[in-house]
Amino acid sequence: MMTDQPPPAPPQNASSDDTSPGLPSIDVTRIETLLAHGQIVGTHNIQLWGSNYARLITVSDGELAVPAVYKPRRGERPLWDFPNGTLCNREVVSYLLSKALDWQLVPPTVLRSGPHGPGSVQLFIAHDPEINYFSLGDSFIPQLQRFAVFDYLANNGDRKGGHLLLDPNGKLWGIDHGLTFHAMPKLRTVIWEFAGQQVADDLLETVRALLDQTKPKDGPLRREITPLLSLDEITALIRRAETLLDNQTYPEPGPGPHYPWPPV
């Protein structure tokens, strides 16, 4: 059940000296291929439960093995406002959006078959579970600004504080993107501190380049997401990008509930 009760402001504890960290130690193409085609060699006793079923697995190609989070389609809880069986698609589209923006906000994610049928498989990010959005200091502002733009474009209906993971290199990663890309406004997030502020020119330029990949029917991102979203949802994504470029400001809260509950 959602509520409009605002969460407390994030305390100034965890910090990062690298405001724009990349992922130099990971060959993204290799990881995508591994996740999509590698053998699932084990499932772990740790079960990850939210509203939907998820399990920690290991995927291997014989040379490299990585932990990943598997969310099967048939483990999705039916929702009144999202079509049944589409949340795993939205997890994948969120990764494709992050990749198209070249911001590396979402861990590599693919759609594939697993022990419980088709679902999303996402690289597991090592992180300190005691740190979340509410632990972050001002040095994370550039990363959080990217997330604010990303969540608006993705129409993220569930950006809880615990959906931001801090890896050992000081980079934030966003997870749990099943409630995204609805055709109607659904933005619910804890990241409202930039509301109404000017979006930096470099971020706007990235969004402008994103439109070039999305508006044409043969655009590279458009081709990738067409099998995963409805036409109305893709049209709404384009409209949000155009609105951001027109206004050049971070979105304001509303309409309707605009904080996820619980906030963490």
N, C-alpha and C positions, 0 to 999 in steps of 0.2 A: 504494500500500500504506500503510495507516494504522499509526501507532505511538502509544504512550502517552507518548513522550518529551516533557516539557514544554518550551515555548519560554522564552527568557530574559524577565525582566521588562522592560517598556517603559522606555527611558531617558527622562529628563526634558528633552527638547529643545524640540520644537515646542510652541507654546502658543496659546491663544485667549482673548481678552477677552470674547467673546460666547458664553455658555454655552447659549443657546437661539436661535441664528440662524434666521431664516426664509428665504423665497425671494421677497422683494418684487419683484424685477426680472423675474420670470417669471410670466406668466399661465398657470397650470397647465392650465386648460380648453383654452386656445388650443394649448398644446404637445401635449396629448393628441390633439386633433383633427388637428393637423399630422402627428404621428407615425402616426396611424391612416389618414389619407386623403391626405396629401401625396404628391407624386411623388418617387420615389427618382431623383435627378438625377445621382448619381455614386457610385461606390464607390472607396475610396482604396487605394493600394498597400499600406498597413499592414494586415497580417492579424493578428488577435488570436487566438492559439492557447492553449487550456488543454486540458482533456480533450475539449472539443467545439469545433466550428468556429464562429468568429465573425468578423464583418467590420465595419469602420468605413465608414459610408455617410453621404450627405447627403440630407436630406428637405426638400422645398420646396413651398410653396403659391403661389409666384409673388411673394409679398410678404416672406415670412420663410423663411430656410433655416437648418437646424440640423444639426450632426453627431449621429449616433446609432450605436448598436451593434446590429447585426442578427445574431440567432442562429437560423438555420433549423432546423426540426424534423428534417429529414433529415440534418443535420450532427451530431446528438447521438450520442455513443458509447453503445452498449447497456450497461446496468448490470444486475447480477443482482437488485438490491433495489428498483429503481424501474421502473415500467412504461415500455416503449419509447415514445418520442415525446411524453413528458409534461413534459420539463424546461422547455421554453419556456412551458408553462402555469403552472408554478410560479414562473417569473420574474414573470409578470403578477400572480399571486395575491399574491406578496410585495409588489409595489407597491400593490395594493388594500388589503392589511393595513396598510401604512405610512400610506396615505391615510386609512383609517378611524380609525386612532389619532391622526391629525392631527399626526404627528411629522415628516413630510417626511424620512424616512431613506433612501428608495429613489427614484432618479430616475424621472420619468414613464416608464411602460412599457406597451406595447400589444401585442396579438396581431394580426398582419396578414400578408398575402402579400408576398413580396419576390422578388428575382432567383432564389432557390433554393427557392421555395415558402413555405408558411406558417412563421412563427416569431415570436419576440419582437423588438420594436424598442424600444430604451431610449435616452433622451436621454443623450448623452455629456457627462460633467462634466469641465470643464477642471480640472486638478490638477497638483501636483508629484509625479511618479512616484517621487521619492526619499523621500517622506514616507509612512509607513504607521503602523499601530497601534503599532509598536515605537519610533516617533519621538515619540509624544505625551506631553505633560506633564499635570500634575494638573488644569489648567484645563479639560481635556476630559472630566473625570469625569462631569458631568451628561449630556453627549451619549452617552458610553459606557454609562451606566446604562440609557438608553433602548434602546440597541442590545442590551444583555444581556436585557432584557425581550422585545424584538422577536424576537431569535433563539430564545428559549425558546418563544414562542408559535408561531413559524414552524417550529420543530423543525429549525433550520438545521444541516445536516450538514457545512458547509464554510465556516465563518467564519475564513478566513485573515487574517493581518495586512495583506496587500496588497489585501484586499477592502474596506478602508475608505479612501476618497479624501478628501483635504482640499482644498476649493475655495478660491479667492482670498479669500473672505469669512470664512474660518475655520470653515466648516461641514463636518461629516463626512457623507459619503454612502456607503451600502452597495451593493455590486454583487455579481454572480455568485450568484444565489439559485436555481439549478436544483435543488440537492439540499435541498429543503425540503418540509414538510408530509407527510412519511411518517406512516403511522398508528402505527408503532412508534417508540420513542425512538431518535433519531439525532443528538442535539445534540453537535456537535464545533465548538469555538470556541477562540480564543486569549483571549477576555475572561472570565476566571474570577476576577478580583480581588475581585468583589463576592459570591462564593458564600457563602451562608448569612447574608448581611447583610439587614437589613430593607429592603423596597422602600418608597420614599417614597409618602405618601398620595396625592399628585397623580397619580403613575403608576398606582397601583391604581385610582383613580377612572376613569382613562382605559380601563383594562382592563375595568372593570365596565360602562362605556358600550359597549365593543366587544361584550360578550356580548349586549347588547340589539339589536345589529345582526346577530348571528350565530345565536343560538339559535332565534328564530322562523323558520319556513320562509319567511315573507314579509319577513324582515329585509333591509335594503338590501345589506349585505355578503354575506349568505347567498345572495341572488339572483344577485349578480355572480360568486361563486366556484363555484356549483353546476355550471355547465357545464365547469369547469376541473379540479375535484378529484372524487375518489370520495366517497361518503357516509361511508365509514369514516374517510377523511382529514379531512373536515369535523367529524365527531364527535370525533375526536382533538384537533383544534384547540380545540373548545369545552371539552373535558376539561382541556386544559392551562391554559386561561384560568381555569377554575374552581379548579384546583389552586393556581395562583398566588395567587388571591384568598383561598383557605383558609389557605395557609401564610404568605403575605405576606412571603416571603423569596426572594432570588435562588436559582436552582437550584444544587444541588451537582453536581460531576462524576459521570458514570456514568449508567446501567450501560454497560459496554463501553468501547471507545476514546472518549476525549472531547476529544482535540486533533486538529486537522486536520494532515495531513502532505503536503508541507512546510508549516511554519507561516506562511510568507509567500507 
